Amino acid sequence: MNHILTVQNLLVRRGGVTVLDIEQMSVETSRILALIGPNGAGKSTLLLTMAGLLKPDRGGILYRGVAVDTSARRSEMRKSVSVVFQEPLLLNTSVYKNVALGLKFRHLTNGDIRKNVEDALAYFGISPLAKRSAKTLSGGEAKRVSLARAFALKPELILLDEAFNSLDPPTRETLIDDLRHILEETKITAVLALHDREETLRLAQDVVVLADGGMIQSGTTAQVFNRPASEFVAGFVGTETILEGTVQMNRDNLLEIAVGDKMLEAVGDFAPGQTVFCCVRPENITVSADPLKKVSARNVFEAKIQKIVRQAFFYKMILDCGFPVVAYITVSSCEDLGLCEGTSVTVSFKATAVHVMARDH
């Protein structure tokens, strides 16, 4: 793989307390990597270290294969890296001058500054705001200006710390779509510290899960979300059905797993008698009014709806089919089927939709 940045043997302490301890982590060129994890996991500290703004107690980073281990090399790397912090940090001057600020520090010609600023303003749809005072901007406008300022530098790598915090839902939705489009078009490598699962799914191609300053799991977004390495990761990425069971049989990696008095089928390589966790994402569970015999999936159960909760554009259903299951269903499907709490339904999911983990993870 072509890595633009690699973290090696990294240790960061603050006040004598270890806040970051990562053996190795890489960022692939021209891809979008999300850092996710609970508050205090070390996401912001990792971003600051990657930007060369925080000196580690041990280890460090390689930028394009070269160790960033001197002040000269840190200064050189910073010319290729832009950072966007949680707060826009705009100066009390015009939008144009805010976006041009970093370019002036780099002593570009007036013509190059003008072109870069105009391009960045156009990217984020804020060209009409060029002459406006930054202090008159809304939160969403200010965030766009801070992003435009970072992109105006034409960086190889951009680091964003909770870029969508404190924005109202419509503003956040639009900005996420615009940012994804810009990153795809420019092929700029990006690392984003995020706390929202939907933001991660919509933006990131790769994911690193952090907890207590350590890296718990890394991989593509699909790998991490569909094949979590632990119960903690499963819960964090939104695998709301996590069932403990015992493997009863393994026929060429098609497992039969006892969960209470029910039997699940799943794909995996575990021995009979082994205690495991069975994880199923809510979007992989089908809720139907059809009788059991009409459903083709291997795992089919009669269930009763215990609770229905509206979640923006869909309903979250909590069902009892001898064990608890959480499923998502569209608003139109729920209403068309006349589903409500207490309704009996059929729940089904494929054997391949069940991710099996050893209980001792």
VENHU-V305901 format. One record per residue. N is the residue number from 1. RES is the residue in one small letter. PHI is phi in whole degrees, -180 to 180 (* if undefined). PSI is psi in whole degrees, -180 to 180 (NA if undefined). OMEGA is omega in whole degrees, 0 to 359 (999 if undefined). Layout:
# VENHU-V305901
n=N res=RES phi=PHI psi=PSI omega=OMEGA
n=N res=RES phi=PHI psi=PSI omega=OMEGA
This chain:
# VENHU-V305901
n=1 res=m phi=* psi=153 omega=179
n=2 res=n phi=-95 psi=101 omega=184
n=3 res=h phi=-96 psi=128 omega=177
n=4 res=i phi=-83 psi=-31 omega=182
n=5 res=l phi=-146 psi=138 omega=178
n=6 res=t phi=-132 psi=132 omega=175
n=7 res=v phi=-96 psi=132 omega=182
n=8 res=q phi=-132 psi=128 omega=172
n=9 res=n phi=49 psi=45 omega=190
n=10 res=l phi=-86 psi=130 omega=176
n=11 res=l phi=-134 psi=126 omega=177
n=12 res=v phi=-127 psi=126 omega=177
n=13 res=r phi=-117 psi=148 omega=174
n=14 res=r phi=-134 psi=122 omega=182
n=15 res=g phi=61 psi=31 omega=180
n=16 res=g phi=82 psi=-1 omega=181
n=17 res=v phi=-104 psi=132 omega=178
n=18 res=t phi=-72 psi=121 omega=179
n=19 res=v phi=-111 psi=-13 omega=179
n=20 res=l phi=-154 psi=128 omega=179
n=21 res=d phi=-147 psi=97 omega=185
n=22 res=i phi=-127 psi=124 omega=182
n=23 res=e phi=-71 psi=-50 omega=178
n=24 res=q phi=-160 psi=140 omega=177
n=25 res=m phi=-154 psi=137 omega=182
n=26 res=s phi=-125 psi=152 omega=177
n=27 res=v phi=-115 psi=121 omega=183
n=28 res=e phi=-84 psi=138 omega=182
n=29 res=t phi=-59 psi=138 omega=175
n=30 res=s phi=65 psi=23 omega=176
n=31 res=r phi=-121 psi=166 omega=180
n=32 res=i phi=-110 psi=119 omega=182
n=33 res=l phi=-111 psi=130 omega=176
n=34 res=a phi=-104 psi=133 omega=170
n=35 res=l phi=-98 psi=119 omega=181
n=36 res=i phi=-126 psi=158 omega=180
n=37 res=g phi=156 psi=168 omega=181
n=38 res=p phi=-68 psi=169 omega=175
n=39 res=n phi=-58 psi=138 omega=180
n=40 res=g phi=84 psi=7 omega=182
n=41 res=a phi=-73 psi=-23 omega=180
n=42 res=g phi=112 psi=12 omega=184
n=43 res=k phi=-62 psi=-51 omega=182
n=44 res=s phi=-66 psi=-39 omega=178
n=45 res=t phi=-62 psi=-41 omega=179
n=46 res=l phi=-65 psi=-42 omega=179
n=47 res=l phi=-61 psi=-45 omega=180
n=48 res=l phi=-63 psi=-38 omega=179
n=49 res=t phi=-68 psi=-43 omega=178
n=50 res=m phi=-63 psi=-31 omega=180
n=51 res=a phi=-80 psi=-7 omega=183
n=52 res=g phi=79 psi=14 omega=181
n=53 res=l phi=-94 psi=-9 omega=180
n=54 res=l phi=-134 psi=124 omega=182
n=55 res=k phi=-86 psi=126 omega=181
n=56 res=p phi=-76 psi=160 omega=176
n=57 res=d phi=-79 psi=-23 omega=180
n=58 res=r phi=-156 psi=149 omega=178
n=59 res=g phi=72 psi=-161 omega=181
n=60 res=g phi=171 psi=-152 omega=185
n=61 res=i phi=-129 psi=152 omega=171
n=62 res=l phi=-110 psi=131 omega=176
n=63 res=y phi=-114 psi=116 omega=187
n=64 res=r phi=51 psi=42 omega=174
n=65 res=g phi=84 psi=-3 omega=182
n=66 res=v phi=-109 psi=131 omega=180
n=67 res=a phi=-65 psi=131 omega=177
n=68 res=v phi=-95 psi=80 omega=190
n=69 res=d phi=-123 psi=10 omega=176
n=70 res=t phi=-136 psi=162 omega=180
n=71 res=s phi=-63 psi=-35 omega=179
n=72 res=a phi=-65 psi=-43 omega=180
n=73 res=r phi=-71 psi=-34 omega=176
n=74 res=r phi=-64 psi=-43 omega=179
n=75 res=s phi=-63 psi=-40 omega=180
n=76 res=e phi=-66 psi=-43 omega=180
n=77 res=m phi=-64 psi=-39 omega=183
n=78 res=r phi=-61 psi=-23 omega=177
n=79 res=k phi=-68 psi=-20 omega=182
n=80 res=s phi=-105 psi=-1 omega=186
n=81 res=v phi=-124 psi=134 omega=173
n=82 res=s phi=-115 psi=146 omega=180
n=83 res=v phi=-124 psi=135 omega=174
n=84 res=v phi=-119 psi=117 omega=182
n=85 res=f phi=-86 psi=172 omega=181
n=86 res=q phi=-59 psi=-45 omega=178
n=87 res=e phi=-92 psi=140 omega=183
n=88 res=p phi=-60 psi=-31 omega=178
n=89 res=l phi=53 psi=55 omega=180
n=90 res=l phi=-93 psi=148 omega=177
n=91 res=l phi=-81 psi=157 omega=181
n=92 res=n phi=-81 psi=69 omega=179
n=93 res=t phi=-149 psi=-169 omega=184
n=94 res=s phi=-72 psi=161 omega=176
n=95 res=v phi=-59 psi=-44 omega=181
n=96 res=y phi=-57 psi=-48 omega=183
n=97 res=k phi=-68 psi=-32 omega=176
n=98 res=n phi=-65 psi=-44 omega=181
n=99 res=v phi=-69 psi=-30 omega=182
n=100 res=a phi=-81 psi=-10 omega=190
n=101 res=l phi=-54 psi=-54 omega=182
n=102 res=g phi=-64 psi=-33 omega=179
n=103 res=l phi=-67 psi=-35 omega=178
n=104 res=k phi=-68 psi=-38 omega=177
n=105 res=f phi=-61 psi=-28 omega=181
n=106 res=r phi=-91 psi=3 omega=173
n=107 res=h phi=61 psi=40 omega=174
n=108 res=l phi=-73 psi=160 omega=177
n=109 res=t phi=-69 psi=160 omega=180
n=110 res=n phi=-60 psi=-37 omega=180
n=111 res=g phi=-66 psi=-43 omega=179
n=112 res=d phi=-68 psi=-39 omega=178
n=113 res=i phi=-61 psi=-47 omega=181
n=114 res=r phi=-60 psi=-45 omega=181
n=115 res=k phi=-65 psi=-47 omega=180
n=116 res=n phi=-62 psi=-42 omega=180
n=117 res=v phi=-67 psi=-46 omega=181
n=118 res=e phi=-63 psi=-40 omega=178
n=119 res=d phi=-63 psi=-45 omega=182
n=120 res=a phi=-67 psi=-40 omega=178
n=121 res=l phi=-63 psi=-40 omega=180
n=122 res=a phi=-67 psi=-40 omega=179
n=123 res=y phi=-53 psi=-44 omega=185
n=124 res=f phi=-98 psi=12 omega=174
n=125 res=g phi=65 psi=33 omega=183
n=126 res=i phi=-124 psi=21 omega=178
n=127 res=s phi=-55 psi=-40 omega=179
n=128 res=p phi=-65 psi=-14 omega=182
n=129 res=l phi=-92 psi=2 omega=189
n=130 res=a phi=-52 psi=-40 omega=184
n=131 res=k phi=-93 psi=-5 omega=181
n=132 res=r phi=-69 psi=150 omega=174
n=133 res=s phi=-76 psi=136 omega=182
n=134 res=a phi=-60 psi=-28 omega=183
n=135 res=k phi=-73 psi=-10 omega=179
n=136 res=t phi=-97 psi=2 omega=186
n=137 res=l phi=-81 psi=151 omega=171
n=138 res=s phi=-75 psi=172 omega=180
n=139 res=g phi=-61 psi=-43 omega=180
n=140 res=g phi=-67 psi=-40 omega=178
n=141 res=e phi=-65 psi=-42 omega=180
n=142 res=a phi=-63 psi=-39 omega=179
n=143 res=k phi=-65 psi=-40 omega=178
n=144 res=r phi=-65 psi=-37 omega=178
n=145 res=v phi=-66 psi=-42 omega=180
n=146 res=s phi=-65 psi=-36 omega=176
n=147 res=l phi=-69 psi=-42 omega=179
n=148 res=a phi=-62 psi=-39 omega=178
n=149 res=r phi=-61 psi=-41 omega=180
n=150 res=a phi=-69 psi=-43 omega=182
n=151 res=f phi=-73 psi=-25 omega=179
n=152 res=a phi=-61 psi=-26 omega=179
n=153 res=l phi=-76 psi=-7 omega=182
n=154 res=k phi=50 psi=58 omega=183
n=155 res=p phi=-75 psi=161 omega=170
n=156 res=e phi=-82 psi=-30 omega=183
n=157 res=l phi=-137 psi=132 omega=176
n=158 res=i phi=-121 psi=134 omega=182
n=159 res=l phi=-115 psi=126 omega=184
n=160 res=l phi=-124 psi=127 omega=182
n=161 res=d phi=-105 psi=107 omega=179
n=162 res=e phi=47 psi=58 omega=190
n=163 res=a phi=-64 psi=-20 omega=187
n=164 res=f phi=-113 psi=12 omega=179
n=165 res=n phi=-59 psi=145 omega=171
n=166 res=s phi=65 psi=12 omega=176
n=167 res=l phi=-94 psi=146 omega=177
n=168 res=d phi=-70 psi=156 omega=187
n=169 res=p phi=-52 psi=-48 omega=181
n=170 res=p phi=-62 psi=-40 omega=179
n=171 res=t phi=-65 psi=-42 omega=180
n=172 res=r phi=-64 psi=-43 omega=181
n=173 res=e phi=-60 psi=-47 omega=182
n=174 res=t phi=-66 psi=-42 omega=182
n=175 res=l phi=-67 psi=-38 omega=177
n=176 res=i phi=-61 psi=-45 omega=180
n=177 res=d phi=-63 psi=-43 omega=181
n=178 res=d phi=-65 psi=-43 omega=181
n=179 res=l phi=-65 psi=-43 omega=179
n=180 res=r phi=-60 psi=-44 omega=180
n=181 res=h phi=-63 psi=-43 omega=181
n=182 res=i phi=-65 psi=-43 omega=180
n=183 res=l phi=-65 psi=-40 omega=178
n=184 res=e phi=-66 psi=-38 omega=182
n=185 res=e phi=-74 psi=-42 omega=184
n=186 res=t phi=-85 psi=-18 omega=183
n=187 res=k phi=63 psi=23 omega=176
n=188 res=i phi=-73 psi=133 omega=177
n=189 res=t phi=-71 psi=139 omega=182
n=190 res=a phi=-135 psi=141 omega=171
n=191 res=v phi=-124 psi=124 omega=184
n=192 res=l phi=-123 psi=128 omega=170
n=193 res=a phi=-84 psi=120 omega=185
n=194 res=l phi=-129 psi=157 omega=175
n=195 res=h phi=-125 psi=-3 omega=184
n=196 res=d phi=-109 psi=128 omega=182
n=197 res=r phi=-63 psi=-41 omega=182
n=198 res=e phi=-67 psi=-38 omega=176
n=199 res=e phi=-60 psi=-43 omega=181
n=200 res=t phi=-63 psi=-47 omega=182
n=201 res=l phi=-65 psi=-35 omega=183
n=202 res=r phi=-79 psi=-28 omega=187
n=203 res=l phi=-106 psi=-43 omega=196
n=204 res=a phi=-90 psi=142 omega=171
n=205 res=q phi=-96 psi=-29 omega=179
n=206 res=d phi=-129 psi=154 omega=183
n=207 res=v phi=-138 psi=140 omega=168
n=208 res=v phi=-121 psi=126 omega=178
n=209 res=v phi=-99 psi=124 omega=180
n=210 res=l phi=-113 psi=148 omega=173
n=211 res=a phi=-155 psi=132 omega=179
n=212 res=d phi=52 psi=38 omega=176
n=213 res=g phi=81 psi=1 omega=181
n=214 res=g phi=-116 psi=159 omega=178
n=215 res=m phi=-90 psi=119 omega=183
n=216 res=i phi=-89 psi=-39 omega=181
n=217 res=q phi=-161 psi=149 omega=174
n=218 res=s phi=-143 psi=156 omega=180
n=219 res=g phi=160 psi=-171 omega=174
n=220 res=t phi=-68 psi=161 omega=180
n=221 res=t phi=-58 psi=-42 omega=180
n=222 res=a phi=-63 psi=-42 omega=181
n=223 res=q phi=-63 psi=-47 omega=185
n=224 res=v phi=-70 psi=-41 omega=183
n=225 res=f phi=-76 psi=-34 omega=182
n=226 res=n phi=-96 psi=-20 omega=181
n=227 res=r phi=-133 psi=63 omega=180
n=228 res=p phi=-61 psi=146 omega=185
n=229 res=a phi=-84 psi=-12 omega=182
n=230 res=s phi=-154 psi=167 omega=178
n=231 res=e phi=-62 psi=-37 omega=179
n=232 res=f phi=-60 psi=-49 omega=181
n=233 res=v phi=-63 psi=-43 omega=180
n=234 res=a phi=-56 psi=-47 omega=179
n=235 res=g phi=-66 psi=-38 omega=184
n=236 res=f phi=-71 psi=-36 omega=182
n=237 res=v phi=-89 psi=5 omega=172
n=238 res=g phi=97 psi=21 omega=173
n=239 res=t phi=-83 psi=94 omega=192
n=240 res=e phi=-85 psi=-13 omega=174
n=241 res=t phi=-106 psi=106 omega=179
n=242 res=i phi=-128 psi=110 omega=188
n=243 res=l phi=-116 psi=136 omega=175
n=244 res=e phi=-91 psi=133 omega=181
n=245 res=g phi=-150 psi=179 omega=180
n=246 res=t phi=-126 psi=128 omega=180
n=247 res=v phi=-66 psi=126 omega=179
n=248 res=q phi=-99 psi=-34 omega=185
n=249 res=m phi=-155 psi=147 omega=175
n=250 res=n phi=-131 psi=107 omega=178
n=251 res=r phi=-110 psi=97 omega=180
n=252 res=d phi=52 psi=48 omega=177
n=253 res=n phi=70 psi=13 omega=166
n=254 res=l phi=-98 psi=112 omega=188
n=255 res=l phi=-96 psi=146 omega=165
n=256 res=e phi=-111 psi=124 omega=186
n=257 res=i phi=-124 psi=126 omega=178
n=258 res=a phi=-84 psi=122 omega=174
n=259 res=v phi=-120 psi=103 omega=189
n=260 res=g phi=63 psi=-129 omega=178
n=261 res=d phi=-100 psi=14 omega=178
n=262 res=k phi=-107 psi=162 omega=180
n=263 res=m phi=-122 psi=126 omega=177
n=264 res=l phi=-105 psi=150 omega=170
n=265 res=e phi=-111 psi=138 omega=183
n=266 res=a phi=-151 psi=167 omega=178
n=267 res=v phi=-105 psi=130 omega=180
n=268 res=g phi=174 psi=174 omega=182
n=269 res=d phi=-119 psi=81 omega=180
n=270 res=f phi=-131 psi=151 omega=184
n=271 res=a phi=-89 psi=149 omega=174
n=272 res=p phi=-54 psi=139 omega=181
n=273 res=g phi=94 psi=-14 omega=181
n=274 res=q phi=-77 psi=136 omega=176
n=275 res=t phi=-86 psi=131 omega=187
n=276 res=v phi=-137 psi=166 omega=169
n=277 res=f phi=-104 psi=136 omega=175
n=278 res=c phi=-109 psi=120 omega=184
n=279 res=c phi=-114 psi=131 omega=178
n=280 res=v phi=-134 psi=124 omega=178
n=281 res=r phi=-72 psi=146 omega=184
n=282 res=p phi=-62 psi=-32 omega=180
n=283 res=e phi=-74 psi=-11 omega=179
n=284 res=n phi=-96 psi=5 omega=180
n=285 res=i phi=-107 psi=129 omega=180
n=286 res=t phi=-102 psi=133 omega=176
n=287 res=v phi=-112 psi=127 omega=186
n=288 res=s phi=-139 psi=153 omega=174
n=289 res=a phi=-91 psi=-3 omega=180
n=290 res=d phi=-70 psi=151 omega=176
n=291 res=p phi=-69 psi=164 omega=186
n=292 res=l phi=-54 psi=-43 omega=188
n=293 res=k phi=-68 psi=-16 omega=182
n=294 res=k phi=-91 psi=-2 omega=182
n=295 res=v phi=-101 psi=131 omega=188
n=296 res=s phi=-92 psi=-16 omega=182
n=297 res=a phi=-64 psi=155 omega=182
n=298 res=r phi=-69 psi=-34 omega=181
n=299 res=n phi=-102 psi=108 omega=183
n=300 res=v phi=-134 psi=127 omega=184
n=301 res=f phi=-140 psi=144 omega=168
n=302 res=e phi=-73 psi=140 omega=183
n=303 res=a phi=-146 psi=162 omega=175
n=304 res=k phi=-123 psi=135 omega=179
n=305 res=i phi=-74 psi=119 omega=179
n=306 res=q phi=-90 psi=-37 omega=183
n=307 res=k phi=-154 psi=143 omega=175
n=308 res=i phi=-125 psi=126 omega=182
n=309 res=v phi=-125 psi=127 omega=178
n=310 res=r phi=-72 psi=130 omega=179
n=311 res=q phi=-130 psi=86 omega=178
n=312 res=a phi=56 psi=-100 omega=188
n=313 res=f phi=-101 psi=9 omega=180
n=314 res=f phi=-151 psi=173 omega=175
n=315 res=y phi=-107 psi=140 omega=172
n=316 res=k phi=-99 psi=125 omega=182
n=317 res=m phi=-113 psi=133 omega=173
n=318 res=i phi=-106 psi=120 omega=188
n=319 res=l phi=-123 psi=153 omega=177
n=320 res=d phi=-115 psi=112 omega=176
n=321 res=c phi=-125 psi=38 omega=185
n=322 res=g phi=96 psi=-15 omega=171
n=323 res=f phi=-153 psi=157 omega=184
n=324 res=p phi=-77 psi=138 omega=179
n=325 res=v phi=-135 psi=141 omega=175
n=326 res=v phi=-115 psi=128 omega=181
n=327 res=a phi=-132 psi=155 omega=173
n=328 res=y phi=-107 psi=143 omega=178
n=329 res=i phi=-143 psi=142 omega=181
n=330 res=t phi=-66 psi=156 omega=180
n=331 res=v phi=-61 psi=-43 omega=182
n=332 res=s phi=-65 psi=-41 omega=179
n=333 res=s phi=-63 psi=-44 omega=181
n=334 res=c phi=-61 psi=-44 omega=182
n=335 res=e phi=-73 psi=-39 omega=179
n=336 res=d phi=-63 psi=-37 omega=181
n=337 res=l phi=-83 psi=-8 omega=180
n=338 res=g phi=65 psi=35 omega=183
n=339 res=l phi=-80 psi=141 omega=177
n=340 res=c phi=-152 psi=170 omega=180
n=341 res=e phi=-61 psi=132 omega=183
n=342 res=g phi=98 psi=-13 omega=180
n=343 res=t phi=-70 psi=141 omega=174
n=344 res=s phi=-89 psi=134 omega=183
n=345 res=v phi=-140 psi=177 omega=172
n=346 res=t phi=-109 psi=129 omega=177
n=347 res=v phi=-109 psi=133 omega=179
n=348 res=s phi=-144 psi=151 omega=174
n=349 res=f phi=-158 psi=151 omega=183
n=350 res=k phi=-74 psi=156 omega=175
n=351 res=a phi=-61 psi=-35 omega=180
n=352 res=t phi=-73 psi=-14 omega=179
n=353 res=a phi=-84 psi=-8 omega=181
n=354 res=v phi=-95 psi=118 omega=175
n=355 res=h phi=-95 psi=121 omega=184
n=356 res=v phi=-103 psi=130 omega=179
n=357 res=m phi=-125 psi=147 omega=175
n=358 res=a phi=-65 psi=143 omega=184
n=359 res=r phi=-65 psi=-24 omega=183
n=360 res=d phi=-86 psi=10 omega=177
n=361 res=h phi=-66 psi=NA omega=999
